[in-house]
């Protein structure tokens, strides 16, 4: 399969970064309502953050992590310092380069940022972060087509961002997140829809090739897979009648299965349907001699295209192919 290049007219940054808005999303409500990104690191002096002094910030981080004594090896300690410094500078050094995402109350939220740093004037206010970065495009839980980004309805590759253990980082499936935010279909889904459409066309061509008994059986199977039960039938090569019942809603229906028919034939069976006191009548014909139509309440016409669609959706395509080939 050839790789597709993602195209978008959204003018969003090309890179995605996930941010955890406080432990257990403690700052998320405040940050989202104020349209800001919130970060921690209260132990780093404000002037070092505003100056973006990497060396000085590294020393402060080293001192803080060394005091915690949670890194037993030198390599582990060094990696933790570098990782913390990288998270900090991802937020404060040109945050407008990124499309920012977070998870809150079962939704994927996203925004873009401005190049501005605000230090919380009340350092003892733990209901908000210490570092604030204003949004450019405000936080939203809708995609660009105004559809809600409900986490449970998103691909697992996108939802996996909820399991990110750090504070800030690049999600593993950034391209998928961008695709979802842009409201674009997955390439594999497009391939599936094309394949399904091709299958429907093939089944539509095969249906008229079925023996009339096989066509009757196919219709019976279609109803059966929809929960209908055949309670009686009478058939000849010219005409096939079926009576079906739906056990759950107690509906009774009268089914006519025809290889070929015209409007006169349909009208004849509609008149018969009126006398039978059934809830519905299904008239199934794959090769009508003329266009079939009716305004009669309760009468439903299944043409070849509709039958082919049901065959594919109810998993009977192989059954049809085996009957022909």
C-alpha positions in Angstrom: 0.0 0.0 0.0 1.4 3.4 -0.9 1.9 5.9 2.0 -0.4 8.9 1.9 0.8 12.3 2.8 -1.5 14.1 5.2 -2.9 17.3 3.8 -4.7 20.0 5.8 -5.8 23.6 5.4 -6.1 24.1 9.1 -2.8 26.1 9.4 -2.0 24.3 12.7 1.6 23.6 13.8 3.0 20.4 12.4 4.3 19.1 15.8 2.2 17.9 18.7 3.1 18.0 22.3 1.1 16.5 25.2 0.9 18.4 28.5 -0.3 17.1 31.8 -2.0 20.0 33.5 -1.1 19.2 37.0 -1.0 15.9 39.0 -4.3 14.1 38.2 -5.2 17.1 35.9 -5.6 19.3 39.0 -5.0 22.5 37.1 -6.9 21.5 33.9 -10.2 23.2 34.8 -8.5 26.5 35.6 -6.1 26.3 32.7 -8.8 25.4 30.1 -11.2 28.1 31.4 -8.5 30.7 31.3 -7.1 29.5 27.9 -3.7 28.9 29.2 -1.1 26.2 29.5 0.0 25.6 33.1 3.3 24.1 34.2 4.9 23.5 37.6 8.6 23.8 38.7 7.8 26.2 41.5 11.3 25.5 42.9 12.9 27.4 39.9 13.2 31.2 40.5 11.0 33.2 38.2 13.9 35.3 36.8 15.7 32.2 35.5 12.5 31.1 33.8 11.9 34.5 32.2 15.5 34.7 31.1 15.4 31.1 29.8 18.7 30.4 31.4 19.3 26.7 30.7 22.5 26.4 32.6 21.1 28.0 35.7 17.8 26.1 35.5 19.8 22.8 35.1 21.7 23.5 38.4 18.4 24.2 40.2 16.9 21.0 38.9 19.9 19.0 39.8 19.7 20.4 43.4 16.0 19.6 43.6 16.3 16.1 42.3 19.4 15.3 44.4 17.5 16.3 47.5 14.7 13.9 46.6 17.2 11.0 46.5 15.0 8.9 44.1 17.7 8.2 41.5 20.1 5.5 42.9 22.4 5.6 39.8 24.4 8.4 38.3 23.0 7.7 34.8 19.4 7.7 36.1 19.9 11.0 37.9 21.5 12.6 34.8 18.7 11.4 32.6 16.0 12.7 35.0 17.7 16.1 35.1 17.9 16.3 31.3 14.3 15.1 30.9 13.0 17.6 33.4 14.9 20.4 31.7 13.6 19.4 28.3 10.0 19.4 29.5 10.5 22.9 31.0 12.0 24.4 27.9 9.5 22.8 25.6 6.9 24.9 27.4 8.8 28.2 27.8 11.0 28.3 24.6 8.8 29.0 21.6 5.7 27.1 22.6 4.0 28.4 19.5 5.8 25.8 17.5 3.5 23.1 18.8 -0.1 22.0 18.8 -0.8 21.2 22.5 -3.1 18.4 23.6 -4.3 17.2 27.0 -6.9 14.8 28.4 -9.7 16.2 30.7 -13.0 14.6 31.8 -13.1 12.1 29.0 -12.2 14.4 26.1 -9.2 15.2 24.1 -8.5 19.0 24.3 -6.2 20.9 22.1 -4.9 24.5 21.6 -2.0 26.5 20.3 0.2 28.8 22.3 1.7 32.3 22.2 5.3 33.2 22.9 4.6 34.6 26.4 5.4 33.5 29.9 3.5 34.5 33.0 4.5 33.5 36.5 1.7 32.9 38.9 1.7 35.9 41.2 0.6 33.8 44.1 3.2 31.1 44.4 1.2 29.5 47.2 -1.9 29.0 45.0 -1.7 25.3 44.2 -5.0 25.3 42.3 -3.2 26.7 39.3 0.2 26.1 37.8 3.3 28.1 38.5 4.1 28.9 34.8 1.3 30.2 32.6 1.5 30.3 28.8 -1.5 32.0 27.1 -3.2 30.2 24.3 -3.3 31.6 20.7 -6.1 29.3 19.5 -8.2 28.6 22.7 -8.6 25.2 24.3 -11.4 23.1 22.6 -12.6 19.6 22.7 -14.0 19.8 19.2 -12.3 18.9 15.9 -12.1 21.4 13.1 -15.4 20.1 11.8 -17.0 20.9 15.1 -17.3 17.3 16.2 -16.7 16.4 19.9 -13.4 14.6 20.6 -14.8 12.1 23.0 -11.9 9.9 24.1 -13.9 6.7 24.1 -14.8 7.3 20.5 -11.3 8.0 19.2 -8.8 5.5 17.9 -6.8 3.6 20.5 -3.6 5.1 19.1 -4.9 8.6 20.0 -6.4 7.5 23.4 -3.0 6.1 24.3 -1.8 9.6 25.0 -3.7 9.4 28.3 -1.1 6.8 29.5 1.8 9.2 29.0 3.8 9.2 32.3 5.7 12.5 31.9 4.6 16.1 32.2 5.3 17.2 28.6 6.3 15.1 25.7 5.8 14.2 22.0 3.0 11.6 21.7 4.0 8.4 19.9 1.1 8.7 17.4 1.3 12.5 16.7 0.2 12.0 13.1 -3.0 10.2 14.2 -3.8 13.0 16.7 -3.3 15.6 14.0 -5.6 13.6 11.7 -8.3 13.4 14.3 -8.1 17.1 15.2 -8.4 18.0 11.5 -11.4 15.7 11.2 -9.8 13.6 8.5 -10.7 10.0 7.9 -8.1 7.3 8.5 -6.5 6.1 5.2 -7.2 2.5 6.1 -10.9 3.4 6.6 -11.0 5.0 3.2 -9.4 1.8 1.7 -12.1 -0.3 3.5 -14.9 1.8 2.2 -13.6 1.5 -1.4 -13.2 -2.2 -1.0 -16.7 -2.5 0.4 -18.1 -0.5 -2.5 -16.4 -2.8 -5.0 -17.7 -5.8 -3.2 -21.2 -4.5 -3.3 -21.0 -3.9 -7.0 -19.7 -7.5 -7.5 -22.5 -8.9 -5.4 -25.0 -6.9 -7.3 -23.8 -8.5 -10.6 -23.9 -12.0 -9.1 -27.4 -11.8 -7.6 -29.3 -12.2 -10.9 -27.2 -15.3 -11.6 -28.6 -17.1 -8.6 -31.1 -19.9 -9.1 -34.5 -18.8 -8.0 -34.4 -21.3 -5.1 -31.1 -19.9 -4.0 -32.4 -16.3 -4.2 -35.3 -17.3 -2.0 -33.0 -18.9 0.5 -30.8 -15.8 0.4 -33.7 -13.5 1.2 -34.7 -15.9 4.0 -31.1 -15.7 5.4 -31.2 -11.9 5.3 -34.4 -11.8 7.3 -33.1 -14.4 9.7 -30.0 -12.4 10.5 -32.1 -9.4 11.2 -34.1 -11.4 13.8 -37.0 -12.5 11.7 -38.3 -16.1 11.8 -39.9 -17.8 8.8 -43.2 -19.3 10.0 -44.7 -20.5 6.7 -43.9 -20.6 3.0 -45.3 -21.7 -0.3 -43.3 -21.5 -3.5 -43.2 -22.4 -7.2 -40.7 -21.4 -9.8 -43.0 -18.5 -10.8 -43.8 -17.1 -7.4 -42.5 -17.5 -3.8 -44.4 -16.3 -0.7 -43.0 -16.2 2.8 -44.6 -15.3 6.1 -42.2 -14.1 8.7 -42.4 -13.0 12.3 -40.2 -10.9 14.6 -40.2 -12.6 18.0 -39.3 -9.4 19.9 -41.8 -6.9 18.6 -44.4 -9.5 17.5 -44.6 -8.0 14.0 -45.9 -10.2 11.2 -44.8 -9.6 7.6 -45.7 -11.0 4.2 -42.7 -11.4 1.8 -42.8 -11.7 -2.0 -39.6 -12.8 -3.6 -39.3 -12.3 -7.4 -36.6 -12.6 -9.9 -38.5 -10.3 -12.3 -41.7 -8.3 -12.0 -43.4 -5.1 -13.2 -45.6 -2.6 -11.5 -48.8 -4.5 -12.3 -47.4 -7.6 -10.5 -46.5 -5.4 -7.5 -49.9 -3.8 -7.4 -51.5 -7.3 -7.4 -49.6 -8.3 -4.3 -50.3 -5.0 -2.6 -54.0 -5.8 -3.0 -53.4 -9.2 -1.5 -51.4 -7.7 1.4 -54.4 -5.5 2.3 -56.5 -8.6 2.8 -54.0 -10.4 4.9 -53.8 -8.0 7.9 -50.0 -8.2 8.2 -48.0 -5.4 9.7 -45.7 -5.1 6.7 -45.1 -6.5 3.2 -41.7 -6.9 1.7 -41.5 -7.1 -2.1 -38.0 -8.4 -3.1 -37.1 -8.3 -6.8 -33.6 -8.2 -8.3 -34.5 -7.7 -12.0 -37.7 -5.6 -12.4 -39.1 -5.2 -15.9 -39.9 -1.5 -15.0 -39.4 0.8 -12.2 -41.3 -0.3 -9.1 -42.8 2.2 -6.6 -45.7 2.5 -4.1 -47.0 4.9 -1.5 -48.8 2.1 0.3 -48.1 2.3 4.0 -46.2 -0.8 5.3 -45.0 -1.9 1.8 -41.2 -2.0 1.4 -39.5 -2.7 -1.9 -36.0 -4.3 -1.9 -34.2 -3.8 -5.2 -31.0 -5.5 -6.3 -28.8 -2.7 -4.9 -30.5 -2.8 -1.5 -30.2 -6.6 -1.4 -26.5 -6.4 -2.3 -25.9 -3.9 0.5 -27.6 -6.2 3.0 -25.6 -9.2 1.8 -22.3 -7.4 2.5 -23.4 -5.9 5.8 -24.8 -9.2 7.1 -21.8 -11.3 6.0 -23.4 -13.3 3.2 -21.1 -12.3 0.3 -19.1 -15.5 0.3 -22.3 -17.5 0.4 -23.5 -15.8 -2.8 -20.2 -16.3 -4.5 -20.1 -20.0 -3.6 -23.6 -20.5 -5.1 -22.4 -19.0 -8.4 -18.9 -20.3 -8.7 
